Amino acid sequence: MQSSPTPSSGQRPVVETTDLTCYRTEDVPPELIPARPEREWMDLTDQRYAYRCIPLSIANASGWEVILPCAFSATWTGGNLNNDIQIRPLGDPGAVARRVVSHFGHGILTFHTGYLFRTSPGWALWCRGAPNVVKHGIVALDGLVETDWLPFPFTMNWRFTRPGTVRFEAGEPFCFITPVPHILYEAIEPRIKTLAEDAEMKAAYDKWSASRTDFNAGLARREPDAVKQGWQRHYVKGAGPAGEGAGFHLSRRRLKPPRA
């Protein structure tokens, strides 16, 4: 860990990297594991073609999953009161009661993570549902939590999208955490430019565009080389159309599991 000490009020720390400490608030909290790149719907695509989109699988694996240890169903009547959500355990009632409640009303289901998380100065946790996972009838609510100073745990919340019943299974992630350099965002100033203002970028873009057009035309004509290749792999290889190398590139992310 190379971040600066906690700053006094008004000072900004130098943000380089972060620790992630996970303090247990229960004797046996939910399992915390490196996020998995696989998704069931991606497995079911023709020839698993969804995995050709490297940004999808990298996003899927960019964090840690908090795993639900118990199964339950929850039904929302559509009202705004706490008791308008009914939770039915599918197994140990005590395990479900410790994990999930109707706390805020308004169709919001609240989970206790079992941890108090702490990051280094300037870093926060982006807390959400697992990326690229669809759960019908309910959606995870994102939160950016200032875990570099917070002395108490946060909850993970999901909101029903319509009245009805949803089911959560033991073993599925109910919270997904990703450390982010929270303090740097406001220093970023997006700029709008034309490609003509950057000759090198325009040349690279034009080369890619021509390559893409030629390849798709070859596929349409069923040219053997294009059909055999099936799809262009520039991004997967971390290279441009002419084979020029990228900067930092990942085709697969492997995060470390928590340790004691």
LINMOCOR-V410409 format. One record per pair of residues at least 24 apart in sequence whose C-alpha atoms are under 7 Angstrom apart, sorted by the first residue. I is the first residue (numbers start at 0). J is the second residue. If there is no record, write none. Layout:
BEGIN
<<I;J> <I;J>>
END
This chain:
BEGIN
<<2;119> <2;120> <5;120> <12;120> <12;121> <14;121> <17;118> <17;119> <17;122> <18;118> <18;119> <19;117> <19;118> <20;116> <20;117> <20;118> <21;114> <21;115> <21;116> <21;117> <22;114> <22;115> <22;116> <23;113> <23;114> <23;115> <24;113> <24;114> <24;115> <25;113> <28;113> <29;65> <29;66> <29;67> <29;68> <29;112> <29;113> <30;65> <30;66> <31;63> <31;64> <31;65> <31;66> <32;63> <32;64> <32;65> <32;256> <33;62> <33;63> <33;64> <33;254> <33;255> <33;256> <34;59> <34;60> <34;61> <34;62> <34;63> <34;64> <35;59> <35;60> <36;60> <53;235> <53;250> <57;251> <57;252> <58;130> <59;129> <59;130> <59;131> <60;252> <61;177> <62;175> <62;176> <62;177> <63;175> <63;176> <63;177> <64;172> <64;174> <64;175> <64;176> <65;172> <65;173> <65;174> <65;175> <66;170> <66;171> <66;172> <66;173> <67;169> <67;170> <67;171> <67;172> <67;173> <68;169> <68;170> <69;94> <69;95> <69;168> <69;169> <70;167> <70;168> <70;169> <71;95> <71;166> <71;167> <71;168> <72;164> <72;165> <72;166> <72;167> <73;164> <73;165> <73;166> <74;163> <74;164> <74;165> <75;106> <75;162> <75;163> <75;164> <76;162> <76;163> <77;106> <77;161> <77;162> <78;105> <79;104> <79;105> <79;106> <80;104> <80;105> <106;158> <106;159> <107;156> <107;157> <107;158> <107;159> <108;156> <108;157> <108;158> <109;154> <109;155> <109;156> <109;157> <110;154> <110;155> <110;156> <111;154> <111;155> <112;154> <112;155> <114;152> <115;151> <115;152> <116;146> <116;152> <117;146> <117;147> <118;146> <118;147> <119;147> <120;147> <121;147> <121;180> <121;181> <121;182> <122;147> <122;178> <122;179> <122;180> <122;181> <122;182> <123;147> <123;178> <123;179> <123;180> <123;181> <124;176> <124;177> <124;178> <124;179> <125;176> <125;177> <125;178> <125;179> <126;174> <126;175> <126;176> <126;177> <127;174> <127;175> <127;176> <128;173> <128;174> <128;175> <129;172> <129;174> <129;175> <136;160> <136;161> <136;165> <206;240> <207;240> <210;240>>
END
